[in-house]
Amino acid sequence: MSVVLYHHPFSRAAGVVWMLEELGIPYELRFVDIMQGGQKAAELLSLNPMGKLPILVDGDAVVTESAAIGLYLADRARRDGQGSELAVQAFSGGLGRP
Ligand SMILES: N[C@@H](CCC(=O)N[C@@H](CS)C(=O)NCC(=O)O)C(=O)O
């Protein structure tokens, strides 16, 4: 089963997309219109009661909070020999900064 990311392009989900791409993890994007309150829909509140994006679903695992998602993906990728420095780069001060 592929990773699903509930996403809006102008949200912290952007850093998660970057990390998924860098790690080469296949994923499905599900657009959520946060301008229209889509993040408060019952289906999404059942995944994240905080009513916020991003939300990552990986099989039975549901991960929220962008930094936590970054660390989760780093742990997932470690099997393939990649480290957690990508999570630090993505979520500690902005994209592209070490
Ligand atoms: N600390 C959270 C912040 C989540 C957050 O504030 N997400 C925003 C988009 S960047 C959101 O969903 N806003 C809609 C709302 O608060 O209703 C994280 O890093 O994931």
PDBQT file of the ligand as one rigid body, heavy atoms in Angstrom, charges set to zero:
ROOT
HETATM    1  N1  LIG A 101       2.697  22.174  13.945  1.00  0.00    +0.000 N 
HETATM    2  C1  LIG A 101       1.897  21.729  12.833  1.00  0.00    +0.000 C 
HETATM    3  C2  LIG A 101       1.151  22.905  12.219  1.00  0.00    +0.000 C 
HETATM    4  C3  LIG A 101       0.053  22.444  11.295  1.00  0.00    +0.000 C 
HETATM    5  C4  LIG A 101      -0.649  23.623  10.659  1.00  0.00    +0.000 C 
HETATM    6  O1  LIG A 101      -0.812  24.699  11.275  1.00  0.00    +0.000 OA
HETATM    7  N2  LIG A 101      -1.101  23.409   9.432  1.00  0.00    +0.000 N 
HETATM    8  C5  LIG A 101      -1.790  24.434   8.712  1.00  0.00    +0.000 C 
HETATM    9  C6  LIG A 101      -1.299  24.483   7.286  1.00  0.00    +0.000 C 
HETATM   10  S1  LIG A 101       0.447  24.867   7.233  1.00  0.00    +0.000 SA
HETATM   11  C7  LIG A 101      -3.260  24.141   8.691  1.00  0.00    +0.000 C 
HETATM   12  O2  LIG A 101      -3.659  23.007   8.524  1.00  0.00    +0.000 OA
HETATM   13  N3  LIG A 101      -4.077  25.190   8.852  1.00  0.00    +0.000 N 
HETATM   14  C8  LIG A 101      -5.500  25.076   8.797  1.00  0.00    +0.000 C 
HETATM   15  C9  LIG A 101      -6.157  25.304  10.127  1.00  0.00    +0.000 C 
HETATM   16  O3  LIG A 101      -5.456  25.575  11.119  1.00  0.00    +0.000 OA
HETATM   17  O4  LIG A 101      -7.368  25.223  10.166  1.00  0.00    +0.000 OA
HETATM   18  C10 LIG A 101       2.789  21.022  11.796  1.00  0.00    +0.000 C 
HETATM   19  O5  LIG A 101       3.972  21.369  11.711  1.00  0.00    +0.000 OA
HETATM   20  O6  LIG A 101       2.310  20.128  11.097  1.00  0.00    +0.000 OA
ENDROOT
TORSDOF 0
